[in-house]
Amino acid sequence: MAILERLSSIHLSCLFVIVFACVCNGFYLPGSYMHTYPNGAPIFAKVNSLTSIETELPFSYYSLPYCKPPGGIKKSAENLGELLMGDQIDNSPYRFQMNVNESVYLCTTNPLNENEVKLLKQRTRDLYQVNMILDNLPAMRYAKQNGINIQWTGYPVGYAPPQSNEDYIINHLKFKVLVHKYEGSFKIIGTEEGMGVISEAEKEKASGYEIVGFEVVPCSVKRDPEAMLKLKMYDPVDPVNCPVDLDKSQIIREQERVSFTYEVEFVKSDIRWPSRWDAYLKMEGARVHWFSILNSLMVIFFLAGIVFVIFLRTVRRDLTRYEELDKEAQAQMNEELSGWKLVVGDVFREPNCSKLLCVMVGDGTQILGMAVVTIVFAALGFMSPASRGMLLTGMIILYLFLGIVAGYVGVRLWRTIKGTSEGWRSISWSVSCFFPGIVFIILTSLNFVLWGSKSTGAIPISLYFILLSLWFCISVPLTLLGGYLGTRAEAIQYPVRTNQIPREIPARKYPSWLLVLGAGTLPFGTLFIELFFILSSIWLGRFYYVFGFLLVVFVLLVVVCAEVSVVLTYMHLCVEDWQWWWKAFYASGSVALYVFLYSINYLVFDLQSLSGPVSAILYLGYSLIMAIAIMLSTGTIGFLMSFYFVHYLFSSVKID
């Protein structure tokens, strides 16, 4: 009967998993909601900041002499992440009408002055892209390079043909809007007053068209400014076949009047609204090398598993032999043998700079918790690319509220080392200010650089006050609360007593820091392939959305960091080196050094288009923040695992 009940529960569990999988298969990434447009409904495109992979300095769209909307420029509401990323989304004069194909005139500029010409030429040669958005979809452009079709988001400000010394501005856009007819079901709902009746107009509105694609073909066309000035905005003009010859293109030159026009074509598509982002997430430049990543993960996991298994067998054999001896034999063994058993009276001696260690472990716990929750939620589909800046906003909010965990861990470790709660407020304040303070100093320095370049990537003063308010009104109080809870928690008791006189550490043939630095190569091996795609998504404007693989890499990184740190700690204890605390932290934390060096390698060999010292300073500054965060989080993993291992190891030994 018990067997039948167990089988029944297994069947129910399997059924639940299958149903859950089916539900997940039909679940769409949140972050945007569906809009339907009836025939002839006006649709307005928006414009984001101008961006370039050459400079990484975003600028406002209207910093160039483009046509402005009739009602004036209005900024869209932006979240915290968008502001920090330098996005500036404004309205634009580009107006479409659902399922109405047209070619229209926008405006003609005043004669270009010297500053405007200089700015247009500079933006053109720096490969700046105009980022346009329609119904939350970025404009996509198809280009051909070396016989290969490449997809890009946005279109260039202008171009400089190799056979000409002149620069030409993009002033005519051919849009293709892919639409899908919404085929929703209609239900008549009964009410107390009677049956609700849906009118034909409401049905028509509900059964409108969804926008599922937004493509653009840019070209440069020289038009007669005198004839164009007689037209009003949105008057019809003749369509253009792109591309056109250079002698018929609009040159960037002083006293030239530039006329901006566009044409739009609506095309019926079989793409459904939940699948409209597939074209962006499967771009050629962002395709993940699945087999390469999987092979690296399997090899490293296999090697780390072998090391860990051998290590466990060695420790277990040592403990078994030690426990089987009587007291006299144990004493004789302690005198004759060297190794971890001889540092029993020093292994829990207070390390150097113990306060700094507690602060770094506390901050590392906070960063680690933020990373775990963010990656898990992103892997489950809660971080849609349609929600610009949501990933960064979510990370900041998580970091703020995880201050309570950081304060708790830092103060409890302080109590464990010192044996008293005295000074816990100082620890809590240091935990709340250490990593945020470093980030604040680096960002402020970079912000001065961005302010000097008049870039939209510069953090406004108002946002500075918002960030400081969040820091001191949420993170700091929660960290102090966590520290207070850490003083109330039960202290971790050491299994052995510490001698008053420290034991001399035997001289070694080579410095121990070489082994610590070398230990970081194994965790880096699990990370570097995925790191390439992450850096490409950040600096080359590509979409990164393989969070499922990132979750696998992250789990493997945690396992390898823990294993490497424990193995290194054991090796140091075996040579009677009882100063394991900082070595355990940096054994896994040293992976950050390789990450930073790899970032420099990526800058030199993969970001060759990046030009100017300002761009290099920005890149290195952000890479330094990333490396420090990785050091604190991976070092915390290694230290906590090593602390647990040392505590378990010496609690298993009989001590008189």
BADRENZA-730663 format. One record per residue (C-alpha): residue number from 0; x, y, z. Coordinates in Angstrom, 1 decimal, padded with zeros to 4 digits. Example, Ala and Ser with C-alpha at 12.3 -4.5 7.8 and 13.67 -1.06 7.14 Angstrom:
[0 [012.3 -004.5 007.8]]
[1 [013.7 -001.1 007.1]]
***
This chain:
[0 [000.0 000.0 000.0]]
[1 [002.8 002.4 000.9]]
[2 [004.5 001.6 -002.5]]
[3 [001.2 002.5 -004.3]]
[4 [000.9 005.7 -002.4]]
[5 [004.5 006.6 -003.3]]
[6 [003.9 005.8 -007.0]]
[7 [000.8 007.9 -006.9]]
[8 [002.7 010.9 -005.4]]
[9 [005.4 010.5 -008.1]]
[10 [002.8 010.5 -010.8]]
[11 [001.2 013.6 -009.4]]
[12 [004.6 015.3 -009.2]]
[13 [005.3 014.4 -012.8]]
[14 [001.9 015.7 -013.9]]
[15 [002.5 019.0 -012.0]]
[16 [005.9 019.4 -013.7]]
[17 [004.4 018.7 -017.2]]
[18 [001.5 021.2 -016.6]]
[19 [004.0 023.8 -015.2]]
[20 [006.2 023.3 -018.3]]
[21 [003.3 023.8 -020.6]]
[22 [002.2 027.0 -018.8]]
[23 [005.8 028.3 -018.9]]
[24 [005.9 027.6 -022.7]]
[25 [003.0 029.9 -023.2]]
[26 [004.3 032.6 -020.9]]
[27 [005.4 035.8 -022.5]]
[28 [008.2 038.1 -021.3]]
[29 [006.6 040.8 -019.2]]
[30 [007.6 044.4 -019.6]]
[31 [005.3 045.7 -022.3]]
[32 [001.6 045.2 -023.1]]
[33 [000.0 044.8 -026.5]]
[34 [-001.3 047.8 -028.5]]
[35 [-003.8 047.3 -031.2]]
[36 [-004.4 050.1 -033.8]]
[37 [-007.4 050.4 -036.1]]
[38 [-006.9 051.3 -039.8]]
[39 [-005.8 054.9 -040.1]]
[40 [-004.9 055.4 -036.4]]
[41 [-001.9 057.7 -035.9]]
[42 [001.3 056.1 -034.6]]
[43 [004.2 058.3 -033.5]]
[44 [007.7 057.1 -033.4]]
[45 [010.1 058.1 -030.6]]
[46 [013.9 058.7 -030.7]]
[47 [016.5 057.7 -028.2]]
[48 [020.0 059.0 -027.7]]
[49 [022.5 058.9 -030.5]]
[50 [025.1 056.1 -029.8]]
[51 [028.4 055.0 -031.2]]
[52 [030.6 051.9 -030.7]]
[53 [033.5 054.2 -031.5]]
[54 [033.2 056.6 -028.6]]
[55 [030.5 055.1 -026.2]]
[56 [029.4 058.6 -025.5]]
[57 [025.6 059.0 -026.1]]
[58 [024.2 062.4 -027.2]]
[59 [020.8 063.8 -027.5]]
[60 [019.0 063.3 -030.8]]
[61 [018.1 067.0 -031.0]]
[62 [021.7 068.0 -030.6]]
[63 [021.8 067.7 -034.4]]
[64 [019.7 069.9 -036.7]]
[65 [016.9 067.4 -037.1]]
[66 [013.2 068.3 -037.6]]
[67 [011.3 068.9 -034.3]]
[68 [007.7 067.8 -033.5]]
[69 [005.0 070.4 -034.1]]
[70 [004.0 070.5 -030.4]]
[71 [007.6 070.8 -029.2]]
[72 [010.0 068.3 -027.7]]
[73 [008.6 066.2 -024.9]]
[74 [010.7 063.7 -022.9]]
[75 [009.3 060.3 -022.1]]
[76 [009.2 059.1 -018.5]]
[77 [012.3 057.1 -017.8]]
[78 [013.2 054.7 -015.0]]
[79 [016.4 054.8 -012.9]]
[80 [018.1 052.3 -015.2]]
[81 [017.5 054.2 -018.3]]
[82 [018.9 057.4 -016.8]]
[83 [022.0 055.6 -015.6]]
[84 [022.5 054.1 -019.1]]
[85 [022.3 057.5 -020.8]]
[86 [019.0 056.9 -022.5]]
[87 [017.0 060.0 -023.4]]
[88 [013.8 059.1 -025.2]]
[89 [012.0 062.0 -026.8]]
[90 [009.0 062.4 -029.1]]
[91 [009.6 062.9 -032.8]]
[92 [007.8 064.3 -035.8]]
[93 [007.7 060.9 -037.6]]
[94 [004.0 060.1 -037.8]]
[95 [002.5 057.0 -039.4]]
[96 [-001.1 056.0 -040.0]]
[97 [-002.0 052.3 -039.7]]
[98 [-002.1 050.5 -043.0]]
[99 [-001.6 053.8 -044.9]]
[100 [001.4 053.7 -047.3]]
[101 [002.7 057.2 -047.9]]
[102 [005.7 059.3 -048.7]]
[103 [005.7 062.6 -046.8]]
[104 [007.7 065.8 -046.2]]
[105 [008.9 066.8 -042.8]]
[106 [010.9 070.0 -042.9]]
[107 [013.8 071.9 -044.4]]
[108 [016.5 073.2 -042.1]]
[109 [018.0 076.7 -042.1]]
[110 [021.3 077.1 -044.0]]
[111 [023.8 075.0 -042.0]]
[112 [026.3 077.1 -040.1]]
[113 [029.9 076.2 -039.4]]
[114 [029.2 074.6 -036.0]]
[115 [026.4 072.4 -037.3]]
[116 [028.5 071.2 -040.2]]
[117 [031.4 070.4 -037.9]]
[118 [029.1 068.5 -035.5]]
[119 [027.4 066.6 -038.3]]
[120 [030.7 065.6 -039.9]]
[121 [032.1 064.6 -036.5]]
[122 [029.1 062.4 -035.7]]
[123 [029.2 060.9 -039.1]]
[124 [032.9 059.9 -038.9]]
[125 [032.4 058.6 -035.3]]
[126 [029.7 056.2 -036.7]]
[127 [026.9 057.5 -034.6]]
[128 [023.6 055.8 -035.0]]
[129 [020.0 057.2 -034.7]]
[130 [017.9 054.9 -032.5]]
[131 [014.3 055.1 -033.3]]
[132 [011.4 053.3 -031.5]]
[133 [007.9 052.4 -032.7]]
[134 [005.5 050.8 -030.3]]
[135 [008.5 049.9 -028.1]]
[136 [010.3 048.2 -031.0]]
[137 [013.7 049.5 -032.1]]
[138 [014.2 050.3 -035.8]]
[139 [016.1 047.5 -037.5]]
[140 [018.4 047.9 -040.5]]
[141 [019.8 045.2 -042.7]]
[142 [023.2 045.6 -044.2]]
[143 [025.6 043.5 -046.2]]
[144 [029.3 043.2 -045.3]]
[145 [031.6 040.9 -047.2]]
[146 [028.6 039.0 -048.6]]
[147 [027.1 038.4 -045.2]]
[148 [023.7 039.8 -044.2]]
[149 [024.0 041.7 -040.9]]
[150 [021.3 043.1 -038.7]]
[151 [021.7 046.4 -036.9]]
[152 [019.5 048.5 -034.7]]
[153 [019.2 052.1 -035.7]]
[154 [020.6 053.9 -038.8]]
[155 [023.7 056.1 -039.3]]
[156 [023.7 059.9 -039.0]]
[157 [025.5 060.0 -042.3]]
[158 [028.2 058.3 -044.3]]
[159 [031.6 059.1 -045.9]]
[160 [032.1 057.0 -049.1]]
[161 [035.7 055.9 -049.6]]
[162 [035.7 057.2 -053.2]]
[163 [034.8 060.7 -052.0]]
[164 [036.3 063.3 -049.6]]
[165 [032.8 064.6 -048.7]]
[166 [030.3 063.5 -046.0]]
[167 [026.7 062.9 -046.7]]
[168 [023.7 063.2 -044.3]]
[169 [020.9 060.6 -044.1]]
[170 [017.8 062.7 -044.8]]
[171 [015.3 060.2 -046.3]]
[172 [014.1 057.1 -044.5]]
[173 [012.1 054.2 -046.0]]
[174 [010.2 052.5 -043.2]]
[175 [008.6 049.0 -043.4]]
[176 [006.2 048.3 -040.6]]
[177 [005.2 044.7 -040.1]]
[178 [001.7 044.3 -038.8]]
[179 [-000.4 041.3 -037.7]]
[180 [-004.2 041.4 -037.5]]
[181 [-005.3 040.8 -033.9]]
[182 [-007.7 037.8 -033.7]]
[183 [-008.9 038.1 -030.2]]
[184 [-012.0 036.3 -028.8]]
[185 [-015.0 038.3 -027.7]]
[186 [-017.1 037.4 -024.6]]
[187 [-020.5 038.9 -023.6]]
[188 [-020.5 039.4 -019.9]]
[189 [-023.8 039.2 -018.0]]
[190 [-024.5 042.0 -015.4]]
[191 [-027.3 042.8 -013.1]]
[192 [-028.7 045.3 -015.6]]
[193 [-028.6 042.8 -018.4]]
[194 [-026.3 041.4 -021.0]]
[195 [-023.4 043.6 -022.0]]
[196 [-023.5 044.4 -025.7]]
[197 [-020.3 045.1 -027.7]]
[198 [-020.8 047.5 -030.5]]
[199 [-019.3 047.1 -034.0]]
[200 [-017.0 050.0 -033.4]]
[201 [-015.6 048.5 -030.2]]
[202 [-015.1 045.2 -032.0]]
[203 [-013.3 046.9 -034.8]]
[204 [-011.1 048.7 -032.3]]
[205 [-010.3 045.6 -030.3]]
[206 [-009.7 043.6 -033.5]]
[207 [-007.1 046.1 -034.8]]
[208 [-003.5 045.5 -035.9]]
[209 [-000.5 044.7 -033.8]]
[210 [003.0 046.1 -034.8]]
[211 [005.4 043.1 -035.0]]
[212 [008.3 044.6 -036.9]]
[213 [010.0 047.9 -037.6]]
[214 [012.6 048.1 -040.4]]
[215 [014.3 051.1 -041.9]]
[216 [016.4 051.7 -045.1]]
[217 [018.3 055.0 -044.8]]
[218 [019.5 057.0 -047.8]]
[219 [020.7 060.5 -048.7]]
[220 [018.7 062.5 -051.3]]
[221 [019.4 066.0 -052.5]]
[222 [016.1 067.9 -053.0]]
[223 [015.4 071.3 -054.2]]
[224 [015.1 073.4 -051.1]]
[225 [013.1 076.2 -052.8]]
[226 [010.4 073.6 -053.8]]
[227 [010.5 071.9 -050.4]]
[228 [010.0 075.2 -048.5]]
[229 [006.6 075.6 -050.2]]
[230 [005.4 072.4 -048.6]]
[231 [004.0 071.9 -045.1]]
[232 [004.8 069.1 -042.7]]
[233 [003.2 065.8 -043.8]]
[234 [002.5 066.9 -047.3]]
[235 [003.1 064.2 -049.9]]
[236 [006.3 063.9 -051.9]]
[237 [007.6 061.6 -054.5]]
[238 [009.1 058.3 -053.3]]
[239 [012.8 057.6 -053.7]]
[240 [014.7 054.5 -054.8]]
[241 [017.5 053.9 -052.4]]
[242 [020.5 054.0 -052.7]]
[243 [021.0 057.0 -055.0]]
[244 [024.2 058.2 -056.8]]
[245 [026.6 060.4 -054.9]]
[246 [025.9 063.4 -057.2]]
[247 [022.2 063.1 -056.1]]
[248 [022.9 062.7 -052.4]]
[249 [022.7 065.5 -049.8]]
[250 [026.2 066.7 -049.0]]
[251 [027.1 068.2 -045.6]]
[252 [028.3 071.7 -046.3]]
[253 [028.0 075.2 -045.0]]
[254 [024.9 077.2 -046.2]]
[255 [023.3 073.9 -047.5]]
[256 [019.6 073.5 -046.6]]
[257 [018.7 069.9 -045.8]]
[258 [015.2 068.6 -046.5]]
[259 [014.0 065.6 -044.5]]
[260 [011.5 063.2 -045.9]]
[261 [010.3 059.7 -045.3]]
[262 [008.1 057.0 -046.7]]
[263 [006.3 054.2 -044.9]]
[264 [005.0 050.8 -046.1]]
[265 [002.8 048.6 -044.0]]
[266 [003.2 044.8 -044.7]]
[267 [001.0 042.0 -043.3]]
[268 [003.1 039.5 -041.4]]
[269 [002.5 036.0 -039.9]]
[270 [004.7 037.0 -036.9]]
[271 [002.5 037.1 -033.7]]
[272 [002.9 039.7 -031.1]]
[273 [004.6 037.5 -028.4]]
[274 [007.3 036.5 -031.0]]
[275 [008.1 040.0 -032.3]]
[276 [011.4 040.3 -030.3]]
[277 [012.8 037.0 -031.8]]
[278 [014.4 038.9 -034.7]]
[279 [016.3 041.1 -032.3]]
[280 [017.4 038.3 -029.9]]
[281 [018.7 036.2 -032.7]]
[282 [020.9 038.7 -034.4]]
[283 [024.0 037.4 -036.0]]
[284 [026.4 039.4 -033.9]]
[285 [024.9 038.1 -030.6]]
[286 [024.6 034.4 -031.4]]
[287 [025.9 032.3 -028.6]]
[288 [028.4 029.5 -029.3]]
[289 [026.3 026.9 -027.5]]
[290 [028.6 023.9 -028.0]]
[291 [031.7 025.8 -027.1]]
[292 [030.2 027.1 -023.8]]
[293 [028.8 023.6 -022.9]]
[294 [032.1 022.0 -023.6]]
[295 [034.0 024.4 -021.4]]
[296 [031.5 024.0 -018.6]]
[297 [031.6 020.2 -018.7]]
[298 [035.4 020.0 -018.8]]
[299 [035.8 022.4 -015.9]]
[300 [033.1 020.8 -013.8]]
[301 [034.6 017.4 -014.4]]
[302 [038.1 018.6 -013.3]]
[303 [036.8 020.4 -010.3]]
[304 [034.7 017.4 -009.3]]
[305 [037.8 015.1 -009.5]]
[306 [039.9 017.5 -007.4]]
[307 [037.1 017.7 -004.8]]
[308 [036.5 014.0 -004.6]]
[309 [040.2 013.2 -004.2]]
[310 [040.5 016.0 -001.6]]
[311 [037.5 014.6 000.4]]
[312 [039.0 011.1 000.4]]
[313 [042.3 012.4 001.7]]
[314 [040.8 014.4 004.5]]
[315 [038.5 011.5 005.5]]
[316 [041.4 009.1 005.6]]
[317 [043.4 011.5 007.8]]
[318 [040.5 011.9 010.2]]
[319 [039.8 008.1 010.3]]
[320 [043.5 007.3 011.1]]
[321 [043.6 010.0 013.7]]
[322 [040.4 008.9 015.5]]
[323 [041.4 005.2 015.6]]
[324 [044.5 006.0 017.7]]
[325 [044.5 006.2 021.5]]
[326 [045.5 009.4 023.3]]
[327 [049.1 008.4 023.7]]
[328 [049.4 007.5 020.1]]
[329 [047.7 010.8 019.1]]
[330 [050.2 012.8 021.2]]
[331 [053.1 010.9 019.6]]
[332 [051.6 011.4 016.2]]
[333 [051.3 015.2 016.8]]
[334 [054.9 015.3 017.7]]
[335 [056.1 013.2 014.7]]
[336 [053.8 014.4 012.0]]
[337 [053.4 017.8 010.4]]
[338 [050.4 019.2 008.7]]
[339 [047.0 020.7 009.5]]
[340 [046.8 018.8 012.9]]
[341 [049.7 020.9 014.3]]
[342 [048.0 024.3 013.8]]
[343 [045.0 023.3 015.9]]
[344 [045.9 026.0 018.5]]
[345 [046.3 028.8 015.9]]
[346 [043.8 028.0 013.1]]
[347 [041.2 030.4 014.5]]
[348 [043.6 033.1 015.5]]
[349 [042.3 036.6 014.6]]
[350 [043.5 037.5 011.1]]
[351 [045.2 040.8 010.1]]
[352 [042.8 043.6 009.2]]
[353 [039.9 041.7 010.6]]
[354 [037.5 044.6 010.3]]
[355 [038.2 045.0 006.6]]
[356 [037.6 041.3 006.1]]
[357 [034.2 041.5 007.8]]
[358 [033.3 044.5 005.7]]
[359 [034.3 042.9 002.5]]
[360 [032.5 039.7 003.3]]
[361 [029.4 041.6 004.2]]
[362 [029.5 043.6 000.9]]
[363 [030.2 040.5 -001.0]]
[364 [027.2 038.8 000.4]]
[365 [025.0 041.7 -000.7]]
[366 [026.4 041.7 -004.2]]
[367 [026.1 037.9 -004.4]]
[368 [022.5 038.0 -003.3]]
[369 [021.7 040.7 -005.8]]
[370 [023.3 038.6 -008.6]]
[371 [021.5 035.4 -007.7]]
[372 [018.0 037.0 -007.6]]
[373 [018.6 039.1 -010.8]]
[374 [019.9 036.1 -012.8]]
[375 [017.2 033.7 -011.6]]
[376 [014.5 036.2 -012.4]]
[377 [016.0 037.0 -015.8]]
[378 [016.3 033.3 -016.6]]
[379 [012.6 032.9 -015.7]]
[380 [011.7 035.6 -018.2]]
[381 [011.0 038.6 -015.9]]
[382 [013.6 040.9 -017.5]]
[383 [012.3 041.6 -021.0]]
[384 [014.4 043.6 -023.4]]
[385 [011.2 045.6 -024.1]]
[386 [011.6 047.1 -020.6]]
[387 [014.6 049.3 -021.1]]
[388 [016.6 049.9 -018.0]]
[389 [014.6 047.4 -016.0]]
[390 [017.5 045.1 -015.4]]
[391 [019.7 047.8 -013.9]]
[392 [016.8 049.3 -011.9]]
[393 [016.0 045.9 -010.5]]
[394 [019.6 045.3 -009.5]]
[395 [019.8 048.6 -007.7]]
[396 [016.6 048.0 -005.8]]
[397 [017.7 044.5 -004.8]]
[398 [021.1 045.8 -003.7]]
[399 [019.5 048.4 -001.5]]
[400 [017.2 046.0 000.3]]
[401 [019.8 043.3 000.7]]
[402 [021.7 045.7 002.9]]
[403 [020.1 043.9 005.9]]
[404 [021.8 040.7 004.9]]
[405 [025.2 042.5 004.5]]
[406 [025.0 044.0 007.9]]
[407 [024.0 040.7 009.5]]
[408 [026.8 038.7 007.9]]
[409 [029.5 041.4 008.6]]
[410 [028.6 041.9 012.3]]
[411 [028.1 038.2 013.0]]
[412 [031.5 037.5 011.5]]
[413 [032.9 040.3 013.6]]
[414 [031.4 038.8 016.7]]
[415 [032.8 035.4 015.8]]
[416 [036.4 036.8 015.4]]
[417 [036.3 039.2 018.4]]
[418 [034.1 037.3 020.7]]
[419 [032.1 040.5 021.5]]
[420 [029.5 042.8 019.9]]
[421 [031.5 045.9 020.7]]
[422 [032.0 048.1 017.6]]
[423 [029.1 046.6 015.6]]
[424 [027.9 050.0 014.6]]
[425 [031.2 050.9 013.1]]
[426 [031.1 047.6 011.1]]
[427 [027.6 048.2 009.9]]
[428 [028.5 051.8 008.7]]
[429 [031.6 050.5 007.0]]
[430 [029.6 047.7 005.3]]
[431 [027.0 050.2 004.0]]
[432 [029.7 052.6 002.7]]
[433 [032.6 050.5 001.5]]
[434 [031.5 049.2 -002.0]]
[435 [028.9 052.0 -002.7]]
[436 [031.6 054.5 -001.7]]
[437 [034.1 053.0 -004.2]]
[438 [031.4 053.0 -007.0]]
[439 [030.4 056.6 -006.1]]
[440 [034.0 057.8 -006.4]]
[441 [034.6 056.1 -009.8]]
[442 [031.2 057.2 -011.2]]
[443 [031.8 060.8 -010.1]]
[444 [035.2 060.8 -011.8]]
[445 [033.7 059.4 -015.0]]
[446 [030.8 061.8 -014.7]]
[447 [033.2 064.8 -014.9]]
[448 [034.5 063.3 -018.1]]
[449 [031.0 062.9 -019.5]]
[450 [030.0 066.4 -018.4]]
[451 [033.1 067.8 -020.2]]
[452 [031.9 065.9 -023.4]]
[453 [028.3 067.2 -023.0]]
[454 [027.1 063.6 -023.3]]
[455 [023.6 062.4 -022.2]]
[456 [025.4 059.6 -020.4]]
[457 [026.4 062.1 -017.7]]
[458 [024.3 061.6 -014.5]]
[459 [022.3 064.7 -013.8]]
[460 [022.6 066.4 -010.4]]
[461 [019.0 065.6 -009.6]]
[462 [019.7 061.9 -010.1]]
[463 [022.8 062.2 -007.9]]
[464 [020.5 063.4 -005.1]]
[465 [018.1 060.6 -005.8]]
[466 [020.8 058.0 -005.6]]
[467 [022.3 059.5 -002.4]]
[468 [018.8 059.5 -000.9]]
[469 [018.2 055.9 -001.7]]
[470 [021.6 055.0 -000.3]]
[471 [021.3 056.8 003.0]]
[472 [017.5 056.4 003.5]]
[473 [017.2 052.7 002.5]]
[474 [020.5 050.9 002.3]]
[475 [022.3 052.4 005.4]]
[476 [019.3 052.0 007.8]]
[477 [018.7 048.4 006.6]]
[478 [022.4 047.6 007.0]]
[479 [022.3 049.0 010.6]]
[480 [019.2 046.9 011.2]]
[481 [021.0 043.8 009.9]]
[482 [024.0 044.6 012.1]]
[483 [021.7 044.8 015.1]]
[484 [020.2 041.4 014.2]]
[485 [023.7 040.1 013.9]]
[486 [024.4 041.1 017.5]]
[487 [021.3 039.3 018.7]]
[488 [022.1 036.1 016.8]]
[489 [023.9 033.2 018.4]]
[490 [027.6 033.6 018.1]]
[491 [029.6 030.9 016.2]]
[492 [031.6 029.0 018.7]]
[493 [035.1 027.8 017.7]]
[494 [035.6 024.0 018.2]]
[495 [039.2 024.5 019.6]]
[496 [041.0 026.9 021.8]]
[497 [043.5 029.4 020.5]]
[498 [047.0 029.4 022.1]]
[499 [048.3 032.7 023.6]]
[500 [051.6 032.5 021.7]]
[501 [051.3 032.2 017.9]]
[502 [053.0 029.3 016.2]]
[503 [055.8 030.0 013.9]]
[504 [055.0 029.4 010.2]]
[505 [057.7 027.4 008.4]]
[506 [059.6 029.1 005.6]]
[507 [058.5 028.2 002.1]]
[508 [060.4 027.9 -001.1]]
[509 [057.9 030.1 -003.0]]
[510 [055.5 032.9 -001.8]]
[511 [052.0 031.7 -001.0]]
[512 [050.5 034.6 -003.0]]
[513 [051.6 032.9 -006.3]]
[514 [049.4 029.9 -005.4]]
[515 [046.5 032.3 -004.5]]
[516 [046.8 034.1 -007.8]]
[517 [047.0 030.9 -009.8]]
[518 [043.9 029.6 -008.1]]
[519 [041.8 032.2 -009.8]]
[520 [042.4 030.7 -013.3]]
[521 [040.0 027.8 -012.7]]
[522 [037.0 030.0 -011.9]]
[523 [037.9 032.3 -014.7]]
[524 [037.8 029.3 -017.1]]
[525 [034.1 028.9 -016.3]]
[526 [033.4 032.5 -017.0]]
[527 [035.5 033.9 -019.8]]
[528 [033.4 032.7 -022.8]]
[529 [030.2 034.1 -021.3]]
[530 [032.1 037.2 -020.4]]
[531 [032.9 037.8 -024.0]]
[532 [029.2 037.9 -024.9]]
[533 [028.4 040.1 -021.9]]
[534 [031.0 042.6 -022.9]]
[535 [029.8 042.6 -026.5]]
[536 [026.3 043.3 -025.4]]
[537 [027.4 046.2 -023.3]]
[538 [029.9 047.9 -025.6]]
[539 [028.8 046.8 -029.1]]
[540 [025.1 047.5 -028.7]]
[541 [024.0 043.9 -029.0]]
[542 [021.1 042.3 -027.2]]
[543 [022.0 039.7 -024.5]]
[544 [019.2 037.4 -023.5]]
[545 [020.7 034.0 -022.9]]
[546 [020.2 034.2 -019.2]]
[547 [019.5 030.5 -018.9]]
[548 [023.1 029.8 -019.9]]
[549 [024.3 032.6 -017.7]]
[550 [022.5 030.9 -014.8]]
[551 [024.3 027.7 -015.5]]
[552 [027.6 029.5 -015.7]]
[553 [026.9 031.3 -012.5]]
[554 [026.0 028.1 -010.6]]
[555 [029.2 026.5 -011.9]]
[556 [031.2 029.5 -011.0]]
[557 [029.9 029.3 -007.4]]
[558 [030.8 025.6 -007.1]]
[559 [034.3 026.1 -008.6]]
[560 [035.0 029.1 -006.4]]
[561 [034.0 027.1 -003.3]]
[562 [036.1 024.1 -004.3]]
[563 [039.2 026.0 -005.2]]
[564 [039.2 028.0 -002.0]]
[565 [038.7 024.9 000.2]]
[566 [041.4 023.0 -001.6]]
[567 [043.9 025.9 -001.3]]
[568 [043.0 026.4 002.4]]
[569 [043.7 022.7 003.0]]
[570 [047.0 023.0 001.2]]
[571 [048.1 025.9 003.4]]
[572 [047.1 024.1 006.6]]
[573 [049.0 021.1 005.5]]
[574 [052.2 023.1 005.4]]
[575 [051.4 024.6 008.9]]
[576 [050.3 028.0 007.5]]
[577 [047.5 028.9 009.8]]
[578 [046.9 032.4 008.3]]
[579 [044.3 031.1 005.9]]
[580 [041.6 033.8 006.3]]
[581 [042.7 036.2 003.6]]
[582 [044.2 033.5 001.4]]
[583 [040.8 031.8 001.3]]
[584 [039.1 035.1 000.3]]
[585 [041.6 035.9 -002.5]]
[586 [041.9 032.3 -003.7]]
[587 [038.5 032.6 -005.4]]
[588 [038.4 036.4 -005.4]]
[589 [041.6 036.6 -007.6]]
[590 [039.4 035.7 -010.6]]
[591 [038.6 039.4 -010.6]]
[592 [042.2 040.1 -011.6]]
[593 [041.8 037.9 -014.7]]
[594 [038.4 039.5 -015.5]]
[595 [040.0 042.9 -015.5]]
[596 [043.0 041.8 -017.6]]
[597 [040.6 040.1 -020.0]]
[598 [038.6 043.4 -020.2]]
[599 [041.8 045.2 -021.2]]
[600 [042.5 042.4 -023.8]]
[601 [038.9 042.9 -025.1]]
[602 [039.5 046.7 -025.4]]
[603 [042.8 046.2 -027.3]]
[604 [041.8 043.4 -029.7]]
[605 [038.0 043.4 -029.9]]
[606 [037.1 047.1 -029.5]]
[607 [039.6 048.4 -032.0]]
[608 [036.9 050.8 -033.2]]
[609 [036.9 052.5 -029.8]]
[610 [038.6 055.8 -030.3]]
[611 [039.9 058.5 -028.0]]
[612 [041.2 058.6 -024.5]]
[613 [037.7 059.6 -023.1]]
[614 [036.2 056.3 -024.4]]
[615 [039.1 054.3 -023.0]]
[616 [038.8 055.9 -019.6]]
[617 [035.0 055.2 -019.5]]
[618 [035.6 051.6 -020.5]]
[619 [038.3 051.0 -017.9]]
[620 [036.3 052.8 -015.2]]
[621 [033.2 050.6 -015.7]]
[622 [035.4 047.5 -016.0]]
[623 [037.1 048.3 -012.7]]
[624 [033.6 048.5 -011.0]]
[625 [032.7 045.2 -012.5]]
[626 [036.0 043.6 -011.3]]
[627 [035.7 044.9 -007.8]]
[628 [032.1 043.5 -007.5]]
[629 [033.3 040.1 -008.9]]
[630 [036.2 040.1 -006.4]]
[631 [033.9 040.8 -003.4]]
[632 [031.3 038.3 -004.4]]
[633 [033.6 035.4 -005.4]]
[634 [035.9 036.1 -002.5]]
[635 [032.9 035.8 -000.1]]
[636 [031.9 032.5 -001.6]]
[637 [035.4 031.1 -001.1]]
[638 [035.8 032.5 002.4]]
[639 [032.5 031.3 003.8]]
[640 [033.0 027.8 002.3]]
[641 [036.6 027.7 003.7]]
[642 [035.4 028.9 007.1]]
[643 [032.7 026.2 007.2]]
[644 [035.3 023.6 006.1]]
[645 [037.9 024.6 008.7]]
[646 [035.2 024.7 011.4]]
[647 [033.9 021.2 010.4]]
[648 [037.5 019.8 010.1]]
[649 [038.7 020.8 013.5]]
[650 [035.4 020.0 015.2]]
[651 [035.9 016.4 014.1]]
[652 [039.2 016.1 015.9]]
[653 [039.4 015.0 019.6]]
[654 [041.2 017.7 021.6]]
[655 [042.2 017.2 025.2]]
***
